[in-house]
Amino acid sequence: MTTQTNQSEQEKVNAIRQVIRESGDRWRARFPILGNNDLMGLLIFTASILGIGASAYGYLSGAIGALTCIVIVAFLTSLLHELEHDLIHWQYFKKNKVVHNFMMFGVWFFRPGTINPWIRRHLHFLHHKTSGTDKDIEERGIGNGQAYSPLRWWIMFDPVVGNIAKILIEPESRKAFRIARLFAAYFPFGVVTILCWYAFLGFHLVNGITHLAGSDFVWSEVTLHYMGYVDKAVVLLIAPHYLRSFCLIFISSSMHYYGNVDSMIKQTQVLNAWYFWPFQLFCFNFGSTHGIHHFVVGEPFYIRQLTENDAHKAMRENGVPFNDLGTFKRSNRFPQT
């Protein structure tokens, strides 16, 4: 009985894969430039960074407001996240390590609160091998499989500080080692981002409280000088990071299943309902298209956007769940039938 079930599941997987690959081939035949991964990746990389630079110039020159800058940069860095994911899978410049690693560094630098991408590569390959199990370090690190408690929401908003709190609160062994390892994975950009972000929050919280109390806190000139730089960094890169990262992590940790997973069909669901769009906007439609990647790893993210409709039809016909809101009650366990 088990063998028949496994064969049936594999047949479903093969059917989905065939549709996705054929759809991707049709798009590449129609627009040959889509088949040049190196060129497409470099164009998206360059355009995104130029857009971030233009937004920074607009904000610093007073042409756009802080909120506008944050929203634009959050959207553009969602493209860089997708590029990083494809780079991790060696989609761009596999034979040119200089350009490949330059792009890896670039997508890290402009998303400064993220984990070192060379470290993430190992965690992500493990994710594909162990998705939905307790060995999937990458997904567990963003809250997948935990109840949607205040601690999980904290982890989803800030995986570093949230996971430090988790280590300190829960009966973890080797607490100091685990915290040190976490900091090492995010050093240096992630550590600097955390320090700047919480300094920003603390500084303005103190100012707000004292102002409401009818007085003003007196900061030293040195503090005010450096906080001027911190404020600018928050608008230009750090606040966009937290906005984008939270949207991505909320979607990713909710669309991946954790528990009762014994086949690729059960690893992910598709989250594409209209009410997820405020989140999808800042993670480049991740909830709708990432499940496609689990079936065909070797397609770049822009192809997944194009094959989405064909892929969804095949995925739905072969048992992949869509908009399963029960995952929020089940702590992301795949529903038992």
Backbone torsions as a table, in degrees:
resi	resn	phi	psi	omega
1	MET	NA	-44.8	179.5
2	THR	-61.5	-42.0	-179.8
3	THR	-62.4	-41.8	178.9
4	GLN	-63.4	-41.9	179.2
5	THR	-62.2	-45.0	180.0
6	ASN	-62.7	-41.2	178.4
7	GLN	-63.8	-42.0	179.3
8	SER	-62.0	-43.9	178.6
9	GLU	-62.3	-42.4	-179.4
10	GLN	-66.3	-36.2	176.9
11	GLU	-63.4	-39.8	176.9
12	LYS	-63.4	-45.1	178.7
13	VAL	-59.4	-45.9	-179.5
14	ASN	-62.6	-37.6	-180.0
15	ALA	-66.1	-41.6	178.5
16	ILE	-65.4	-45.1	-179.7
17	ARG	-60.0	-41.8	-178.7
18	GLN	-62.1	-44.4	179.3
19	VAL	-62.5	-44.2	-178.6
20	ILE	-63.2	-45.6	-178.4
21	ARG	-66.5	-42.1	179.9
22	GLU	-65.6	-38.8	178.2
23	SER	-65.0	-44.2	177.3
24	GLY	-61.5	-40.2	178.6
25	ASP	-64.3	-36.9	178.5
26	ARG	-65.5	-41.7	179.1
27	TRP	-65.9	-39.1	179.3
28	ARG	-69.1	-33.5	177.3
29	ALA	-69.2	-35.3	-179.2
30	ARG	-73.8	-39.8	-179.7
31	PHE	-128.2	88.9	-173.6
32	PRO	-55.4	-27.4	-179.9
33	ILE	-60.3	-27.1	-180.0
34	LEU	-65.5	-21.1	179.1
35	GLY	-82.0	-9.7	178.6
36	ASN	-94.6	84.2	-175.3
37	ASN	-58.3	-42.4	-177.4
38	ASP	-60.3	-47.5	-179.0
39	LEU	-65.0	-46.4	-179.3
40	MET	-61.3	-44.3	-180.0
41	GLY	-62.6	-42.9	-179.2
42	LEU	-68.0	-37.6	178.2
43	LEU	-64.4	-45.5	179.8
44	ILE	-65.7	-42.5	178.2
45	PHE	-58.4	-50.1	-177.2
46	THR	-66.5	-45.9	-179.3
47	ALA	-62.4	-40.2	-179.8
48	SER	-64.4	-45.5	-178.3
49	ILE	-69.1	-38.5	175.6
50	LEU	-63.1	-37.9	177.4
51	GLY	-65.2	-39.7	176.6
52	ILE	-63.9	-43.3	178.5
53	GLY	-62.6	-41.9	178.8
54	ALA	-64.6	-39.4	178.4
55	SER	-65.2	-42.0	178.1
56	ALA	-61.7	-44.1	178.4
57	TYR	-62.6	-42.4	179.6
58	GLY	-61.5	-41.4	179.7
59	TYR	-69.2	-47.1	-176.7
60	LEU	-67.3	-27.5	179.4
61	SER	-89.7	-4.6	178.7
62	GLY	86.6	6.4	-178.5
63	ALA	-75.1	-30.1	176.8
64	ILE	-130.2	155.6	180.0
65	GLY	-81.9	170.8	-178.1
66	ALA	-61.7	-44.2	-177.5
67	LEU	-64.1	-41.4	178.3
68	THR	-61.1	-44.1	179.0
69	CYS	-61.4	-45.2	-178.6
70	ILE	-60.6	-45.0	-178.1
71	VAL	-65.4	-44.9	-179.5
72	ILE	-62.9	-46.8	-177.5
73	VAL	-67.3	-37.4	177.7
74	ALA	-60.6	-41.7	178.6
75	PHE	-66.3	-46.2	-177.8
76	LEU	-65.0	-37.0	179.3
77	THR	-74.0	-17.4	172.0
78	SER	-67.2	-31.7	173.0
79	LEU	-66.0	-40.8	179.3
80	LEU	-66.0	-32.8	175.8
81	HIS	-63.2	-44.5	179.3
82	GLU	-64.0	-37.7	175.7
83	LEU	-62.9	-42.8	179.1
84	GLU	-59.6	-43.8	179.9
85	HIS	-59.9	-42.6	178.0
86	ASP	-69.0	-37.1	176.7
87	LEU	-62.3	-40.5	178.0
88	ILE	-58.1	-34.2	177.3
89	HIS	-90.9	14.4	175.1
90	TRP	61.0	37.7	-179.7
91	GLN	-77.7	-24.2	-175.5
92	TYR	-124.0	131.5	173.6
93	PHE	52.8	47.0	178.1
94	LYS	-62.7	-32.1	-178.4
95	LYS	-93.5	-3.2	178.1
96	ASN	-123.4	89.2	-173.6
97	LYS	-65.9	-28.2	-179.7
98	VAL	-64.6	-52.0	-180.0
99	VAL	-66.5	-41.4	-179.8
100	HIS	-57.4	-49.7	-177.4
101	ASN	-72.9	-28.9	173.7
102	PHE	-62.8	-43.4	177.7
103	MET	-66.9	-38.5	176.5
104	MET	-59.0	-43.5	178.9
105	PHE	-66.8	-41.9	-178.2
106	GLY	-61.5	-45.9	-178.9
107	VAL	-68.9	-23.7	175.7
108	TRP	-76.4	-47.0	-175.6
109	PHE	-61.2	-40.5	-177.4
110	PHE	-85.5	-1.7	170.5
111	ARG	-126.0	70.2	-162.5
112	PRO	-68.5	-15.9	-179.2
113	GLY	-90.1	8.1	-173.6
114	THR	-94.7	165.0	179.1
115	ILE	-69.3	150.5	174.2
116	ASN	-50.6	120.9	-173.6
117	PRO	-66.0	-26.0	178.0
118	TRP	-72.7	-31.7	173.3
119	ILE	-72.8	-41.1	-178.9
120	ARG	-61.7	-31.3	179.7
121	ARG	-55.8	-44.4	179.5
122	HIS	-65.5	-42.7	-180.0
123	LEU	-66.3	-35.2	-177.0
124	HIS	-74.4	-38.0	175.1
125	PHE	-63.6	-37.7	175.5
126	LEU	-64.3	-37.7	177.8
127	HIS	-56.9	-43.8	-179.3
128	HIS	-68.5	-31.5	179.7
129	LYS	-77.3	-30.3	-170.5
130	THR	-125.8	21.2	-175.3
131	SER	-54.8	131.1	177.9
132	GLY	89.4	4.4	-179.6
133	THR	-120.9	171.0	-178.3
134	ASP	-72.5	-4.4	176.0
135	LYS	-87.3	-6.5	-178.4
136	ASP	-81.4	85.5	-175.3
137	ILE	-63.4	-38.4	-176.2
138	GLU	-61.1	-48.0	-178.2
139	GLU	-73.7	-38.0	176.8
140	ARG	-61.8	-32.0	-179.0
141	GLY	-68.3	-16.5	178.0
142	ILE	-111.9	16.7	171.9
143	GLY	100.6	-7.0	-177.8
144	ASN	-57.1	130.8	178.7
145	GLY	93.7	-9.2	178.3
146	GLN	-95.5	154.6	173.7
147	ALA	-63.8	149.8	-179.2
148	TYR	-78.5	67.6	179.8
149	SER	-94.4	172.9	175.0
150	PRO	-54.5	-34.8	179.4
151	LEU	-65.6	-41.9	179.1
152	ARG	-65.2	-41.9	179.0
153	TRP	-61.8	-36.2	177.2
154	TRP	-65.4	-43.6	178.0
155	ILE	-62.1	-41.1	179.8
156	MET	-66.2	-33.9	178.7
157	PHE	-79.3	-38.9	-177.5
158	ASP	-143.3	90.5	-175.5
159	PRO	-59.7	-30.1	-178.0
160	VAL	-73.0	-61.3	-177.5
161	VAL	-66.8	-36.9	177.8
162	GLY	-62.4	-41.9	178.9
163	ASN	-72.8	-30.0	173.2
164	ILE	-63.2	-44.0	176.9
165	ALA	-60.4	-41.5	179.2
166	LYS	-61.7	-43.7	179.4
167	ILE	-62.2	-41.3	-178.1
168	LEU	-72.8	-35.1	-175.7
169	ILE	-80.8	-45.4	-174.2
170	GLU	-85.9	161.1	-176.8
171	PRO	-74.5	64.8	178.2
172	GLU	-84.8	147.0	173.5
173	SER	-93.1	159.3	178.1
174	ARG	50.8	52.6	-174.9
175	LYS	-58.4	-46.5	-177.5
176	ALA	-62.9	-40.1	179.7
177	PHE	-65.1	-43.3	-179.0
178	ARG	-64.8	-41.0	178.8
179	ILE	-66.8	-42.6	178.9
180	ALA	-62.7	-40.5	179.2
181	ARG	-65.2	-36.8	178.1
182	LEU	-65.0	-46.6	178.0
183	PHE	-61.8	-39.6	-179.0
184	ALA	-62.9	-37.2	-179.2
185	ALA	-68.6	-25.8	-177.8
186	TYR	-104.4	2.0	-178.7
187	PHE	-80.6	139.9	0.3
188	PRO	-96.3	-26.0	-169.4
189	PHE	-62.8	-42.4	-178.9
190	GLY	-64.0	-39.6	179.6
191	VAL	-65.8	-44.7	177.9
192	VAL	-62.1	-40.7	178.7
193	THR	-59.9	-46.1	179.9
194	ILE	-61.3	-46.6	-178.9
195	LEU	-61.2	-44.3	-179.8
196	CYS	-66.3	-43.1	-176.6
197	TRP	-63.2	-48.0	-177.7
198	TYR	-75.6	-26.6	171.3
199	ALA	-65.9	-42.8	177.2
200	PHE	-60.0	-48.6	-179.0
201	LEU	-63.9	-44.9	-179.4
202	GLY	-63.8	-44.2	-178.5
203	PHE	-60.4	-49.1	-176.3
204	HIS	-77.0	-26.3	174.4
205	LEU	-66.3	-45.4	177.8
206	VAL	-61.5	-44.3	179.0
207	ASN	-61.4	-41.7	-179.1
208	GLY	-66.6	-43.9	-178.8
209	ILE	-65.2	-46.7	-178.6
210	THR	-66.8	-33.8	178.4
211	HIS	-66.4	-41.7	177.4
212	LEU	-65.7	-28.4	178.9
213	ALA	-79.8	-3.7	176.5
214	GLY	93.2	15.3	178.2
215	SER	-143.4	174.8	178.7
216	ASP	-124.7	133.9	177.4
217	PHE	-71.3	136.5	-178.1
218	VAL	-96.2	108.5	177.8
219	TRP	-93.2	155.3	176.4
220	SER	-70.3	158.2	178.6
221	GLU	-62.3	-35.7	178.7
222	VAL	-63.5	-44.7	179.0
223	THR	-61.3	-45.8	180.0
224	LEU	-63.1	-37.7	179.5
225	HIS	-62.1	-50.4	-177.1
226	TYR	-73.1	-30.9	177.9
227	MET	-66.9	-24.8	173.9
228	GLY	-61.3	-41.8	176.9
229	TYR	-69.5	-39.7	-180.0
230	VAL	-62.9	-43.8	179.3
231	ASP	-57.3	-43.2	179.9
232	LYS	-66.8	-42.6	-179.9
233	ALA	-63.2	-36.2	179.0
234	VAL	-63.1	-45.4	-179.5
235	VAL	-67.7	-42.2	-172.1
236	LEU	-75.6	-37.5	-174.7
237	LEU	-137.5	-35.4	-168.8
238	ILE	-79.3	-49.0	176.1
239	ALA	-62.1	-42.1	174.1
240	PRO	-58.0	-37.0	178.4
241	HIS	-61.5	-48.8	-176.8
242	TYR	-66.9	-36.6	176.8
243	LEU	-64.1	-52.2	-178.8
244	ARG	-63.4	-45.6	-176.0
245	SER	-63.4	-42.4	179.5
246	PHE	-63.2	-44.3	179.7
247	CYS	-60.8	-44.3	179.6
248	LEU	-63.7	-47.1	-175.3
249	ILE	-68.6	-39.2	176.9
250	PHE	-59.4	-46.9	-179.4
251	ILE	-68.1	-48.6	-175.3
252	SER	-63.1	-47.3	-176.8
253	SER	-71.5	-18.4	179.1
254	SER	-92.9	-23.8	-179.5
255	MET	-91.1	-21.4	173.5
256	HIS	-84.1	137.6	176.3
257	TYR	-89.5	154.6	-179.7
258	TYR	-140.0	103.5	-177.1
259	GLY	105.7	144.7	-175.9
260	ASN	62.2	22.4	-178.3
261	VAL	-100.6	114.4	179.3
262	ASP	-131.7	12.1	176.2
263	SER	-158.5	166.2	-179.7
264	MET	-65.3	-30.3	178.3
265	ILE	-57.9	-31.6	-173.8
266	LYS	-97.8	4.0	-177.2
267	GLN	-73.4	-37.7	-175.6
268	THR	-138.2	163.1	166.9
269	GLN	-120.0	175.1	175.4
270	VAL	-106.5	124.7	175.1
271	LEU	-109.1	99.2	-179.0
272	ASN	-134.7	15.5	177.1
273	ALA	-66.1	154.5	-173.7
274	TRP	-58.3	-33.2	-174.8
275	TYR	-75.1	-6.6	173.9
276	PHE	-89.6	-6.0	-173.6
277	TRP	-63.2	-33.7	175.1
278	PRO	-57.7	-32.0	176.3
279	PHE	-80.4	-42.7	-178.0
280	GLN	-59.5	-31.7	-177.4
281	LEU	-58.1	-33.1	-175.7
282	PHE	-105.9	10.6	171.1
283	CYS	-133.7	24.3	174.0
284	PHE	51.1	53.0	172.7
285	ASN	62.1	31.5	-174.0
286	PHE	-59.8	-42.7	-176.5
287	GLY	-63.5	-26.4	-178.3
288	SER	-89.0	-27.8	-170.5
289	THR	-114.5	-16.9	-174.5
290	HIS	-67.3	-32.9	177.9
291	GLY	-58.7	-31.2	177.1
292	ILE	-59.6	-39.3	-179.0
293	HIS	-62.2	-33.2	-179.4
294	HIS	-65.8	-25.8	179.0
295	PHE	-89.5	-39.2	177.7
296	VAL	-129.0	98.5	-173.8
297	VAL	-69.5	-31.8	-168.8
298	GLY	-85.8	17.6	177.3
299	GLU	-101.7	130.8	176.4
300	PRO	-67.1	161.6	-170.2
301	PHE	-63.9	-32.0	-178.0
302	TYR	-71.9	-26.2	174.5
303	ILE	-71.5	-38.1	178.7
304	ARG	-60.6	-35.8	177.7
305	GLN	-63.0	-35.7	-177.4
306	LEU	-79.2	-33.0	-178.0
307	THR	-89.8	3.7	-173.0
308	GLU	-52.5	-50.6	-175.6
309	ASN	-63.6	-46.5	178.7
310	ASP	-63.2	-43.5	-179.1
311	ALA	-62.7	-43.8	-178.1
312	HIS	-62.4	-39.0	179.3
313	LYS	-61.0	-46.1	179.9
314	ALA	-68.2	-38.5	-179.6
315	MET	-65.8	-43.0	179.8
316	ARG	-64.6	-42.9	-178.7
317	GLU	-64.4	-24.8	-175.7
318	ASN	-109.1	18.5	166.6
319	GLY	96.9	6.7	175.9
320	VAL	-74.9	128.0	-177.9
321	PRO	-69.1	150.8	175.9
322	PHE	-124.4	128.6	174.9
323	ASN	49.2	49.3	177.4
324	ASP	-79.6	91.7	-177.5
325	LEU	-73.3	-14.1	176.1
326	GLY	-62.6	-17.7	179.6
327	THR	-59.7	-28.1	-179.2
328	PHE	-71.9	-25.8	177.2
329	LYS	-88.3	-28.3	-174.5
330	ARG	-94.6	9.7	-176.0
331	SER	54.1	39.4	172.6
332	ASN	74.3	12.4	175.3
333	ARG	-70.9	142.1	176.8
334	PHE	-65.8	136.4	-176.8
335	PRO	-64.2	131.7	177.5
336	GLN	-81.0	140.8	-179.9
337	THR	-103.2	NA	NA
